[in-house]
Amino acid sequence: MKVIQKDQYKFLSSEETSFEIFLNNFEKKYENLKDSHIVLEISSKNNFTEQNILLFLKYADIQKENGMSFVVINKGVEVDNFPENFNIVPTLIEAEDVIEMEDIQRDLGF
């Protein structure tokens, strides 16, 4: 897993070929990531299933409770198959837009 510190968030990308290894690496690093907005890129070429991606929903909920955003980038999934509060977008630009919009909502008290 590659972790890159950006101005407003931490960008994580999957280098692993196995979902189990990827999730395990994420869980080990999460404690050091949770105080930042997280953008998690899950490459479509890794063949992760929608069920695999749903395992990150609990982290998205934790981030939201802590006033932080959690956005998954993946082009190969049907967004309508996921809960409305789970941010899944196809591009990094859209992920950055989600973080910006959620920051505005938090500032306004929503």
Biopython code that builds the backbone (N, CA, C, O; Angstrom):
import numpy as np
from Bio.PDB.StructureBuilder import StructureBuilder

atoms = [
    (1, "MET", "N", (0.847, -1.173, 0.000)),
    (1, "MET", "CA", (0.000, 0.000, 0.000)),
    (1, "MET", "C", (0.889, 1.231, 0.000)),
    (1, "MET", "O", (1.835, 1.343, 0.779)),
    (2, "LYS", "N", (0.564, 2.131, -0.878)),
    (2, "LYS", "CA", (1.306, 3.378, -0.964)),
    (2, "LYS", "C", (0.485, 4.469, -0.269)),
    (2, "LYS", "O", (-0.709, 4.612, -0.531)),
    (3, "VAL", "N", (1.128, 5.238, 0.619)),
    (3, "VAL", "CA", (0.473, 6.341, 1.323)),
    (3, "VAL", "C", (1.202, 7.629, 0.968)),
    (3, "VAL", "O", (2.412, 7.748, 1.164)),
    (4, "ILE", "N", (0.444, 8.598, 0.438)),
    (4, "ILE", "CA", (1.018, 9.887, 0.054)),
    (4, "ILE", "C", (0.267, 10.984, 0.797)),
    (4, "ILE", "O", (-0.961, 11.054, 0.739)),
    (5, "GLN", "N", (1.011, 11.841, 1.496)),
    (5, "GLN", "CA", (0.404, 12.975, 2.194)),
    (5, "GLN", "C", (0.170, 14.099, 1.192)),
    (5, "GLN", "O", (1.118, 14.617, 0.602)),
    (6, "LYS", "N", (-1.080, 14.474, 1.003)),
    (6, "LYS", "CA", (-1.447, 15.613, 0.163)),
    (6, "LYS", "C", (-1.760, 16.784, 1.091)),
    (6, "LYS", "O", (-1.725, 16.637, 2.312)),
    (7, "ASP", "N", (-2.064, 17.941, 0.517)),
    (7, "ASP", "CA", (-2.340, 19.124, 1.334)),
    (7, "ASP", "C", (-3.483, 18.902, 2.322)),
    (7, "ASP", "O", (-3.357, 19.223, 3.503)),
    (8, "GLN", "N", (-4.596, 18.354, 1.839)),
    (8, "GLN", "CA", (-5.776, 18.251, 2.688)),
    (8, "GLN", "C", (-6.163, 16.829, 3.072)),
    (8, "GLN", "O", (-7.132, 16.638, 3.806)),
    (9, "TYR", "N", (-5.434, 15.836, 2.598)),
    (9, "TYR", "CA", (-5.825, 14.453, 2.858)),
    (9, "TYR", "C", (-4.640, 13.513, 2.667)),
    (9, "TYR", "O", (-3.577, 13.908, 2.189)),
    (10, "LYS", "N", (-4.855, 12.258, 3.056)),
    (10, "LYS", "CA", (-3.869, 11.207, 2.784)),
    (10, "LYS", "C", (-4.429, 10.339, 1.668)),
    (10, "LYS", "O", (-5.573, 9.886, 1.718)),
    (11, "PHE", "N", (-3.599, 10.123, 0.668)),
    (11, "PHE", "CA", (-3.979, 9.336, -0.503)),
    (11, "PHE", "C", (-3.362, 7.953, -0.379)),
    (11, "PHE", "O", (-2.146, 7.817, -0.244)),
    (12, "LEU", "N", (-4.199, 6.935, -0.426)),
    (12, "LEU", "CA", (-3.733, 5.555, -0.324)),
    (12, "LEU", "C", (-4.072, 4.832, -1.613)),
    (12, "LEU", "O", (-5.178, 4.959, -2.138)),
    (13, "SER", "N", (-3.119, 4.077, -2.115)),
    (13, "SER", "CA", (-3.390, 3.293, -3.320)),
    (13, "SER", "C", (-2.982, 1.848, -3.100)),
    (13, "SER", "O", (-2.070, 1.542, -2.332)),
    (14, "SER", "N", (-3.678, 0.981, -3.791)),
    (14, "SER", "CA", (-3.453, -0.454, -3.633)),
    (14, "SER", "C", (-2.365, -0.931, -4.581)),
    (14, "SER", "O", (-2.470, -0.789, -5.800)),
    (15, "GLU", "N", (-1.327, -1.495, -4.000)),
    (15, "GLU", "CA", (-0.270, -2.116, -4.792)),
    (15, "GLU", "C", (-0.352, -3.635, -4.670)),
    (15, "GLU", "O", (0.296, -4.362, -5.422)),
    (16, "GLU", "N", (-1.150, -4.102, -3.722)),
    (16, "GLU", "CA", (-1.276, -5.523, -3.452)),
    (16, "GLU", "C", (-2.167, -6.184, -4.508)),
    (16, "GLU", "O", (-3.043, -5.538, -5.083)),
    (17, "THR", "N", (-1.941, -7.449, -4.752)),
    (17, "THR", "CA", (-2.771, -8.194, -5.696)),
    (17, "THR", "C", (-3.877, -8.968, -4.990)),
    (17, "THR", "O", (-4.803, -9.458, -5.636)),
    (18, "SER", "N", (-3.786, -9.079, -3.685)),
    (18, "SER", "CA", (-4.781, -9.799, -2.897)),
    (18, "SER", "C", (-5.535, -8.808, -2.016)),
    (18, "SER", "O", (-4.932, -7.959, -1.359)),
    (19, "PHE", "N", (-6.864, -8.928, -2.012)),
    (19, "PHE", "CA", (-7.650, -8.034, -1.170)),
    (19, "PHE", "C", (-7.335, -8.244, 0.300)),
    (19, "PHE", "O", (-7.270, -7.277, 1.059)),
    (20, "GLU", "N", (-7.141, -9.475, 0.712)),
    (20, "GLU", "CA", (-6.869, -9.770, 2.114)),
    (20, "GLU", "C", (-5.600, -9.062, 2.587)),
    (20, "GLU", "O", (-5.565, -8.511, 3.687)),
    (21, "ILE", "N", (-4.572, -9.077, 1.762)),
    (21, "ILE", "CA", (-3.320, -8.393, 2.115)),
    (21, "ILE", "C", (-3.544, -6.886, 2.162)),
    (21, "ILE", "O", (-3.064, -6.208, 3.070)),
    (22, "PHE", "N", (-4.272, -6.372, 1.185)),
    (22, "PHE", "CA", (-4.560, -4.938, 1.128)),
    (22, "PHE", "C", (-5.329, -4.489, 2.369)),
    (22, "PHE", "O", (-4.963, -3.497, 2.999)),
    (23, "LEU", "N", (-6.385, -5.208, 2.722)),
    (23, "LEU", "CA", (-7.184, -4.852, 3.894)),
    (23, "LEU", "C", (-6.349, -4.951, 5.159)),
    (23, "LEU", "O", (-6.442, -4.085, 6.029)),
    (24, "ASN", "N", (-5.544, -5.982, 5.274)),
    (24, "ASN", "CA", (-4.684, -6.155, 6.438)),
    (24, "ASN", "C", (-3.706, -4.989, 6.565)),
    (24, "ASN", "O", (-3.506, -4.467, 7.662)),
    (25, "ASN", "N", (-3.100, -4.579, 5.463)),
    (25, "ASN", "CA", (-2.179, -3.436, 5.481)),
    (25, "ASN", "C", (-2.905, -2.151, 5.866)),
    (25, "ASN", "O", (-2.382, -1.340, 6.629)),
    (26, "PHE", "N", (-4.111, -1.972, 5.336)),
    (26, "PHE", "CA", (-4.898, -0.787, 5.673)),
    (26, "PHE", "C", (-5.208, -0.760, 7.166)),
    (26, "PHE", "O", (-5.042, 0.271, 7.818)),
    (27, "GLU", "N", (-5.653, -1.880, 7.700)),
    (27, "GLU", "CA", (-6.009, -1.939, 9.116)),
    (27, "GLU", "C", (-4.812, -1.651, 10.013)),
    (27, "GLU", "O", (-4.964, -1.017, 11.057)),
    (28, "LYS", "N", (-3.639, -2.100, 9.626)),
    (28, "LYS", "CA", (-2.425, -1.820, 10.403)),
    (28, "LYS", "C", (-2.082, -0.331, 10.388)),
    (28, "LYS", "O", (-1.603, 0.206, 11.387)),
    (29, "LYS", "N", (-2.323, 0.330, 9.268)),
    (29, "LYS", "CA", (-1.944, 1.739, 9.125)),
    (29, "LYS", "C", (-3.041, 2.704, 9.558)),
    (29, "LYS", "O", (-2.782, 3.894, 9.742)),
    (30, "TYR", "N", (-4.257, 2.208, 9.721)),
    (30, "TYR", "CA", (-5.388, 3.099, 9.968)),
    (30, "TYR", "C", (-5.204, 3.976, 11.199)),
    (30, "TYR", "O", (-5.584, 5.147, 11.171)),
    (31, "GLU", "N", (-4.645, 3.459, 12.255)),
    (31, "GLU", "CA", (-4.469, 4.243, 13.484)),
    (31, "GLU", "C", (-3.702, 5.535, 13.214)),
    (31, "GLU", "O", (-3.979, 6.561, 13.836)),
    (32, "ASN", "N", (-2.749, 5.493, 12.301)),
    (32, "ASN", "CA", (-1.958, 6.681, 11.961)),
    (32, "ASN", "C", (-2.612, 7.536, 10.886)),
    (32, "ASN", "O", (-2.100, 8.606, 10.555)),
    (33, "LEU", "N", (-3.724, 7.087, 10.341)),
    (33, "LEU", "CA", (-4.400, 7.805, 9.261)),
    (33, "LEU", "C", (-5.682, 8.488, 9.710)),
    (33, "LEU", "O", (-6.143, 9.429, 9.065)),
    (34, "LYS", "N", (-6.255, 8.027, 10.801)),
    (34, "LYS", "CA", (-7.621, 8.408, 11.156)),
    (34, "LYS", "C", (-7.830, 9.885, 11.463)),
    (34, "LYS", "O", (-8.969, 10.352, 11.464)),
    (35, "ASP", "N", (-6.767, 10.627, 11.721)),
    (35, "ASP", "CA", (-6.920, 12.052, 12.003)),
    (35, "ASP", "C", (-6.825, 12.904, 10.745)),
    (35, "ASP", "O", (-6.705, 14.126, 10.831)),
    (36, "SER", "N", (-6.877, 12.276, 9.592)),
    (36, "SER", "CA", (-6.818, 12.971, 8.304)),
    (36, "SER", "C", (-7.982, 12.513, 7.437)),
    (36, "SER", "O", (-8.551, 11.441, 7.646)),
    (37, "HIS", "N", (-8.323, 13.343, 6.464)),
    (37, "HIS", "CA", (-9.233, 12.869, 5.426)),
    (37, "HIS", "C", (-8.494, 11.762, 4.682)),
    (37, "HIS", "O", (-7.278, 11.833, 4.503)),
    (38, "ILE", "N", (-9.223, 10.750, 4.255)),
    (38, "ILE", "CA", (-8.610, 9.619, 3.557)),
    (38, "ILE", "C", (-9.242, 9.457, 2.181)),
    (38, "ILE", "O", (-10.465, 9.421, 2.040)),
    (39, "VAL", "N", (-8.383, 9.361, 1.172)),
    (39, "VAL", "CA", (-8.809, 9.006, -0.176)),
    (39, "VAL", "C", (-8.144, 7.673, -0.486)),
    (39, "VAL", "O", (-6.918, 7.567, -0.515)),
    (40, "LEU", "N", (-8.959, 6.671, -0.714)),
    (40, "LEU", "CA", (-8.478, 5.307, -0.924)),
    (40, "LEU", "C", (-8.755, 4.896, -2.364)),
    (40, "LEU", "O", (-9.908, 4.716, -2.755)),
    (41, "GLU", "N", (-7.698, 4.751, -3.145)),
    (41, "GLU", "CA", (-7.867, 4.330, -4.539)),
    (41, "GLU", "C", (-7.759, 2.810, -4.617)),
    (41, "GLU", "O", (-6.733, 2.221, -4.276)),
    (42, "ILE", "N", (-8.833, 2.205, -5.070)),
    (42, "ILE", "CA", (-8.861, 0.758, -5.259)),
    (42, "ILE", "C", (-8.915, 0.515, -6.757)),
    (42, "ILE", "O", (-9.941, 0.741, -7.399)),
    (43, "SER", "N", (-7.828, 0.064, -7.293)),
    (43, "SER", "CA", (-7.715, -0.131, -8.732)),
    (43, "SER", "C", (-8.663, -1.220, -9.218)),
    (43, "SER", "O", (-8.797, -2.269, -8.588)),
    (44, "SER", "N", (-9.309, -0.962, -10.329)),
    (44, "SER", "CA", (-10.202, -1.951, -10.929)),
    (44, "SER", "C", (-9.442, -3.185, -11.394)),
    (44, "SER", "O", (-10.015, -4.270, -11.489)),
    (45, "LYS", "N", (-8.162, -3.023, -11.682)),
    (45, "LYS", "CA", (-7.375, -4.166, -12.167)),
    (45, "LYS", "C", (-7.095, -5.191, -11.069)),
    (45, "LYS", "O", (-6.670, -6.309, -11.362)),
    (46, "ASN", "N", (-7.327, -4.824, -9.814)),
    (46, "ASN", "CA", (-7.090, -5.752, -8.709)),
    (46, "ASN", "C", (-8.239, -6.729, -8.499)),
    (46, "ASN", "O", (-8.138, -7.639, -7.676)),
    (47, "ASN", "N", (-9.322, -6.548, -9.234)),
    (47, "ASN", "CA", (-10.469, -7.459, -9.164)),
    (47, "ASN", "C", (-11.080, -7.566, -7.769)),
    (47, "ASN", "O", (-11.535, -8.640, -7.376)),
    (48, "PHE", "N", (-11.093, -6.472, -7.023)),
    (48, "PHE", "CA", (-11.776, -6.462, -5.738)),
    (48, "PHE", "C", (-13.275, -6.427, -6.009)),
    (48, "PHE", "O", (-13.727, -5.738, -6.923)),
    (49, "THR", "N", (-14.036, -7.161, -5.224)),
    (49, "THR", "CA", (-15.484, -7.210, -5.417)),
    (49, "THR", "C", (-16.160, -6.085, -4.642)),
    (49, "THR", "O", (-15.545, -5.431, -3.800)),
    (50, "GLU", "N", (-17.429, -5.877, -4.942)),
    (50, "GLU", "CA", (-18.195, -4.885, -4.189)),
    (50, "GLU", "C", (-18.268, -5.281, -2.722)),
    (50, "GLU", "O", (-18.254, -4.415, -1.848)),
    (51, "GLN", "N", (-18.344, -6.563, -2.442)),
    (51, "GLN", "CA", (-18.365, -7.033, -1.051)),
    (51, "GLN", "C", (-17.055, -6.695, -0.348)),
    (51, "GLN", "O", (-17.054, -6.340, 0.831)),
    (52, "ASN", "N", (-15.937, -6.804, -1.071)),
    (52, "ASN", "CA", (-14.645, -6.410, -0.499)),
    (52, "ASN", "C", (-14.665, -4.930, -0.148)),
    (52, "ASN", "O", (-14.273, -4.539, 0.952)),
    (53, "ILE", "N", (-15.117, -4.118, -1.075)),
    (53, "ILE", "CA", (-15.115, -2.667, -0.875)),
    (53, "ILE", "C", (-16.029, -2.283, 0.287)),
    (53, "ILE", "O", (-15.733, -1.341, 1.022)),
    (54, "LEU", "N", (-17.127, -3.001, 0.454)),
    (54, "LEU", "CA", (-18.042, -2.713, 1.567)),
    (54, "LEU", "C", (-17.381, -2.877, 2.930)),
    (54, "LEU", "O", (-17.855, -2.305, 3.911)),
    (55, "LEU", "N", (-16.309, -3.637, 3.012)),
    (55, "LEU", "CA", (-15.607, -3.797, 4.290)),
    (55, "LEU", "C", (-14.979, -2.486, 4.766)),
    (55, "LEU", "O", (-14.627, -2.361, 5.939)),
    (56, "PHE", "N", (-14.837, -1.518, 3.876)),
    (56, "PHE", "CA", (-14.300, -0.212, 4.264)),
    (56, "PHE", "C", (-15.386, 0.724, 4.795)),
    (56, "PHE", "O", (-15.075, 1.811, 5.280)),
    (57, "LEU", "N", (-16.641, 0.324, 4.711)),
    (57, "LEU", "CA", (-17.741, 1.171, 5.174)),
    (57, "LEU", "C", (-17.600, 1.518, 6.647)),
    (57, "LEU", "O", (-17.898, 2.645, 7.044)),
    (58, "LYS", "N", (-17.153, 0.575, 7.464)),
    (58, "LYS", "CA", (-17.015, 0.876, 8.897)),
    (58, "LYS", "C", (-15.986, 1.980, 9.125)),
    (58, "LYS", "O", (-16.141, 2.791, 10.038)),
    (59, "TYR", "N", (-14.940, 2.017, 8.306)),
    (59, "TYR", "CA", (-13.940, 3.077, 8.441)),
    (59, "TYR", "C", (-14.511, 4.414, 7.963)),
    (59, "TYR", "O", (-14.199, 5.462, 8.529)),
    (60, "ALA", "N", (-15.332, 4.377, 6.940)),
    (60, "ALA", "CA", (-15.992, 5.600, 6.472)),
    (60, "ALA", "C", (-16.889, 6.160, 7.574)),
    (60, "ALA", "O", (-16.938, 7.372, 7.786)),
    (61, "ASP", "N", (-17.596, 5.276, 8.273)),
    (61, "ASP", "CA", (-18.463, 5.715, 9.374)),
    (61, "ASP", "C", (-17.645, 6.307, 10.521)),
    (61, "ASP", "O", (-18.027, 7.326, 11.098)),
    (62, "ILE", "N", (-16.522, 5.671, 10.852)),
    (62, "ILE", "CA", (-15.651, 6.187, 11.917)),
    (62, "ILE", "C", (-15.116, 7.558, 11.537)),
    (62, "ILE", "O", (-15.100, 8.473, 12.361)),
    (63, "GLN", "N", (-14.680, 7.702, 10.298)),
    (63, "GLN", "CA", (-14.150, 8.989, 9.836)),
    (63, "GLN", "C", (-15.211, 10.076, 9.956)),
    (63, "GLN", "O", (-14.934, 11.178, 10.430)),
    (64, "LYS", "N", (-16.421, 9.758, 9.525)),
    (64, "LYS", "CA", (-17.504, 10.742, 9.583)),
    (64, "LYS", "C", (-17.789, 11.154, 11.027)),
    (64, "LYS", "O", (-17.992, 12.335, 11.311)),
    (65, "GLU", "N", (-17.802, 10.180, 11.937)),
    (65, "GLU", "CA", (-18.034, 10.481, 13.351)),
    (65, "GLU", "C", (-16.945, 11.386, 13.913)),
    (65, "GLU", "O", (-17.202, 12.172, 14.825)),
    (66, "ASN", "N", (-15.732, 11.281, 13.375)),
    (66, "ASN", "CA", (-14.601, 12.083, 13.842)),
    (66, "ASN", "C", (-14.409, 13.370, 13.044)),
    (66, "ASN", "O", (-13.384, 14.038, 13.182)),
    (67, "GLY", "N", (-15.389, 13.722, 12.210)),
    (67, "GLY", "CA", (-15.306, 14.965, 11.449)),
    (67, "GLY", "C", (-14.332, 14.912, 10.288)),
    (67, "GLY", "O", (-13.815, 15.944, 9.859)),
    (68, "MET", "N", (-14.083, 13.734, 9.786)),
    (68, "MET", "CA", (-13.169, 13.548, 8.659)),
    (68, "MET", "C", (-13.899, 12.838, 7.524)),
    (68, "MET", "O", (-14.916, 12.179, 7.739)),
    (69, "SER", "N", (-13.369, 12.981, 6.326)),
    (69, "SER", "CA", (-13.958, 12.336, 5.153)),
    (69, "SER", "C", (-13.206, 11.066, 4.794)),
    (69, "SER", "O", (-12.019, 10.917, 5.086)),
    (70, "PHE", "N", (-13.925, 10.159, 4.155)),
    (70, "PHE", "CA", (-13.356, 8.913, 3.645)),
    (70, "PHE", "C", (-13.965, 8.705, 2.269)),
    (70, "PHE", "O", (-15.180, 8.559, 2.138)),
    (71, "VAL", "N", (-13.118, 8.691, 1.241)),
    (71, "VAL", "CA", (-13.604, 8.562, -0.130)),
    (71, "VAL", "C", (-12.859, 7.428, -0.818)),
    (71, "VAL", "O", (-11.634, 7.334, -0.739)),
    (72, "VAL", "N", (-13.608, 6.574, -1.490)),
    (72, "VAL", "CA", (-13.025, 5.484, -2.270)),
    (72, "VAL", "C", (-13.074, 5.867, -3.743)),
    (72, "VAL", "O", (-14.100, 6.325, -4.246)),
    (73, "ILE", "N", (-11.950, 5.671, -4.426)),
    (73, "ILE", "CA", (-11.908, 5.864, -5.875)),
    (73, "ILE", "C", (-11.895, 4.487, -6.521)),
    (73, "ILE", "O", (-11.003, 3.676, -6.274)),
    (74, "ASN", "N", (-12.900, 4.239, -7.349)),
    (74, "ASN", "CA", (-12.957, 2.997, -8.112)),
    (74, "ASN", "C", (-13.893, 3.204, -9.291)),
    (74, "ASN", "O", (-15.037, 3.623, -9.117)),
    (75, "LYS", "N", (-13.413, 2.913, -10.473)),
    (75, "LYS", "CA", (-14.221, 3.097, -11.680)),
    (75, "LYS", "C", (-15.068, 1.882, -12.017)),
    (75, "LYS", "O", (-15.988, 1.980, -12.830)),
    (76, "GLY", "N", (-14.778, 0.742, -11.409)),
    (76, "GLY", "CA", (-15.395, -0.497, -11.848)),
    (76, "GLY", "C", (-16.580, -0.984, -11.050)),
    (76, "GLY", "O", (-16.994, -2.131, -11.213)),
    (77, "VAL", "N", (-17.143, -0.145, -10.185)),
    (77, "VAL", "CA", (-18.279, -0.600, -9.378)),
    (77, "VAL", "C", (-19.513, 0.238, -9.674)),
    (77, "VAL", "O", (-19.418, 1.367, -10.156)),
    (78, "GLU", "N", (-20.652, -0.328, -9.380)),
    (78, "GLU", "CA", (-21.918, 0.378, -9.530)),
    (78, "GLU", "C", (-22.208, 1.096, -8.206)),
    (78, "GLU", "O", (-22.525, 0.456, -7.203)),
    (79, "VAL", "N", (-22.098, 2.399, -8.213)),
    (79, "VAL", "CA", (-22.236, 3.206, -6.997)),
    (79, "VAL", "C", (-23.593, 2.990, -6.328)),
    (79, "VAL", "O", (-23.697, 3.060, -5.104)),
    (80, "ASP", "N", (-24.617, 2.730, -7.113)),
    (80, "ASP", "CA", (-25.958, 2.539, -6.554)),
    (80, "ASP", "C", (-26.075, 1.280, -5.698)),
    (80, "ASP", "O", (-27.066, 1.110, -4.987)),
    (81, "ASN", "N", (-25.085, 0.400, -5.756)),
    (81, "ASN", "CA", (-25.103, -0.820, -4.948)),
    (81, "ASN", "C", (-24.539, -0.604, -3.547)),
    (81, "ASN", "O", (-24.431, -1.550, -2.766)),
    (82, "PHE", "N", (-24.182, 0.635, -3.229)),
    (82, "PHE", "CA", (-23.576, 0.960, -1.943)),
    (82, "PHE", "C", (-24.464, 1.927, -1.178)),
    (82, "PHE", "O", (-25.267, 2.639, -1.781)),
    (83, "PRO", "N", (-24.329, 1.960, 0.153)),
    (83, "PRO", "CA", (-25.109, 2.924, 0.943)),
    (83, "PRO", "C", (-24.821, 4.359, 0.499)),
    (83, "PRO", "O", (-23.721, 4.680, 0.049)),
    (84, "GLU", "N", (-25.820, 5.195, 0.634)),
    (84, "GLU", "CA", (-25.712, 6.589, 0.191)),
    (84, "GLU", "C", (-24.611, 7.351, 0.926)),
    (84, "GLU", "O", (-24.019, 8.274, 0.366)),
    (85, "ASN", "N", (-24.332, 6.977, 2.168)),
    (85, "ASN", "CA", (-23.334, 7.695, 2.964)),
    (85, "ASN", "C", (-21.905, 7.212, 2.710)),
    (85, "ASN", "O", (-20.973, 7.682, 3.363)),
    (86, "PHE", "N", (-21.722, 6.289, 1.781)),
    (86, "PHE", "CA", (-20.407, 5.736, 1.447)),
    (86, "PHE", "C", (-19.942, 6.405, 0.160)),
    (86, "PHE", "O", (-20.499, 6.167, -0.912)),
    (87, "ASN", "N", (-18.917, 7.241, 0.275)),
    (87, "ASN", "CA", (-18.447, 8.023, -0.867)),
    (87, "ASN", "C", (-17.571, 7.190, -1.794)),
    (87, "ASN", "O", (-16.437, 6.852, -1.452)),
    (88, "ILE", "N", (-18.103, 6.863, -2.969)),
    (88, "ILE", "CA", (-17.345, 6.148, -3.989)),
    (88, "ILE", "C", (-17.451, 6.949, -5.276)),
    (88, "ILE", "O", (-18.546, 7.228, -5.764)),
    (89, "VAL", "N", (-16.298, 7.312, -5.815)),
    (89, "VAL", "CA", (-16.243, 8.132, -7.021)),
    (89, "VAL", "C", (-15.243, 7.519, -8.002)),
    (89, "VAL", "O", (-14.394, 6.720, -7.605)),
    (90, "PRO", "N", (-15.343, 7.895, -9.293)),
    (90, "PRO", "CA", (-14.431, 7.308, -10.280)),
    (90, "PRO", "C", (-13.084, 8.012, -10.442)),
    (90, "PRO", "O", (-12.162, 7.434, -11.018)),
    (91, "THR", "N", (-12.946, 9.252, -9.945)),
    (91, "THR", "CA", (-11.700, 9.991, -10.186)),
    (91, "THR", "C", (-11.207, 10.710, -8.933)),
    (91, "THR", "O", (-11.967, 10.951, -7.995)),
    (92, "LEU", "N", (-9.932, 11.043, -8.939)),
    (92, "LEU", "CA", (-9.334, 11.787, -7.829)),
    (92, "LEU", "C", (-9.936, 13.182, -7.717)),
    (92, "LEU", "O", (-10.162, 13.664, -6.607)),
    (93, "ILE", "N", (-10.196, 13.831, -8.829)),
    (93, "ILE", "CA", (-10.789, 15.178, -8.792)),
    (93, "ILE", "C", (-12.134, 15.140, -8.069)),
    (93, "ILE", "O", (-12.432, 16.016, -7.257)),
    (94, "GLU", "N", (-12.942, 14.125, -8.363)),
    (94, "GLU", "CA", (-14.230, 14.004, -7.683)),
    (94, "GLU", "C", (-14.049, 13.703, -6.196)),
    (94, "GLU", "O", (-14.832, 14.174, -5.370)),
    (95, "ALA", "N", (-13.040, 12.935, -5.854)),
    (95, "ALA", "CA", (-12.757, 12.652, -4.443)),
    (95, "ALA", "C", (-12.401, 13.940, -3.707)),
    (95, "ALA", "O", (-12.871, 14.174, -2.594)),
    (96, "GLU", "N", (-11.577, 14.768, -4.326)),
    (96, "GLU", "CA", (-11.217, 16.055, -3.720)),
    (96, "GLU", "C", (-12.441, 16.948, -3.580)),
    (96, "GLU", "O", (-12.569, 17.667, -2.590)),
    (97, "ASP", "N", (-13.345, 16.912, -4.561)),
    (97, "ASP", "CA", (-14.586, 17.687, -4.481)),
    (97, "ASP", "C", (-15.448, 17.220, -3.308)),
    (97, "ASP", "O", (-16.041, 18.042, -2.610)),
    (98, "VAL", "N", (-15.519, 15.919, -3.091)),
    (98, "VAL", "CA", (-16.303, 15.377, -1.972)),
    (98, "VAL", "C", (-15.743, 15.884, -0.650)),
    (98, "VAL", "O", (-16.499, 16.306, 0.225)),
    (99, "ILE", "N", (-14.430, 15.845, -0.504)),
    (99, "ILE", "CA", (-13.803, 16.330, 0.734)),
    (99, "ILE", "C", (-14.127, 17.802, 0.944)),
    (99, "ILE", "O", (-14.471, 18.213, 2.052)),
    (100, "GLU", "N", (-14.021, 18.586, -0.102)),
    (100, "GLU", "CA", (-14.310, 20.023, -0.002)),
    (100, "GLU", "C", (-15.775, 20.265, 0.370)),
    (100, "GLU", "O", (-16.070, 21.101, 1.225)),
    (101, "MET", "N", (-16.685, 19.540, -0.267)),
    (101, "MET", "CA", (-18.110, 19.718, 0.040)),
    (101, "MET", "C", (-18.430, 19.292, 1.468)),
    (101, "MET", "O", (-19.203, 19.959, 2.157)),
    (102, "GLU", "N", (-17.843, 18.186, 1.917)),
    (102, "GLU", "CA", (-18.101, 17.739, 3.288)),
    (102, "GLU", "C", (-17.503, 18.696, 4.308)),
    (102, "GLU", "O", (-18.077, 18.890, 5.380)),
    (103, "ASP", "N", (-16.362, 19.297, 3.996)),
    (103, "ASP", "CA", (-15.792, 20.321, 4.881)),
    (103, "ASP", "C", (-16.747, 21.502, 5.011)),
    (103, "ASP", "O", (-16.954, 22.019, 6.109)),
    (104, "ILE", "N", (-17.324, 21.923, 3.901)),
    (104, "ILE", "CA", (-18.281, 23.037, 3.922)),
    (104, "ILE", "C", (-19.499, 22.661, 4.758)),
    (104, "ILE", "O", (-19.969, 23.463, 5.565)),
    (105, "GLN", "N", (-20.012, 21.448, 4.570)),
    (105, "GLN", "CA", (-21.169, 20.997, 5.349)),
    (105, "GLN", "C", (-20.858, 20.979, 6.842)),
    (105, "GLN", "O", (-21.688, 21.384, 7.656)),
    (106, "ARG", "N", (-19.667, 20.510, 7.203)),
    (106, "ARG", "CA", (-19.288, 20.490, 8.625)),
    (106, "ARG", "C", (-19.185, 21.914, 9.166)),
    (106, "ARG", "O", (-19.614, 22.188, 10.287)),
    (107, "ASP", "N", (-18.617, 22.819, 8.371)),
    (107, "ASP", "CA", (-18.502, 24.215, 8.802)),
    (107, "ASP", "C", (-19.873, 24.849, 9.025)),
    (107, "ASP", "O", (-20.036, 25.705, 9.894)),
    (108, "LEU", "N", (-20.857, 24.421, 8.232)),
    (108, "LEU", "CA", (-22.208, 24.961, 8.355)),
    (108, "LEU", "C", (-23.035, 24.237, 9.419)),
    (108, "LEU", "O", (-24.173, 24.615, 9.695)),
    (109, "GLY", "N", (-22.451, 23.195, 10.012)),
    (109, "GLY", "CA", (-23.128, 22.489, 11.089)),
    (109, "GLY", "C", (-24.011, 21.339, 10.662)),
    (109, "GLY", "O", (-24.844, 20.884, 11.446)),
    (110, "PHE", "N", (-23.859, 20.866, 9.467)),
    (110, "PHE", "CA", (-24.660, 19.727, 8.992)),
    (110, "PHE", "C", (-23.999, 18.425, 9.332)),
    (110, "PHE", "O", (-24.529, 17.361, 9.011)),
]
sb = StructureBuilder()
sb.init_structure("model")
sb.init_model(0)
sb.init_chain("A")
sb.init_seg("    ")
for serial, (resi, resn, name, xyz) in enumerate(atoms, 1):
    if name == "N":
        sb.init_residue(resn, " ", resi, " ")
    sb.init_atom(name, np.array(xyz, "f"), 0.0, 1.0, " ", f" {name:<3s}", serial, name[0])
structure = sb.get_structure()
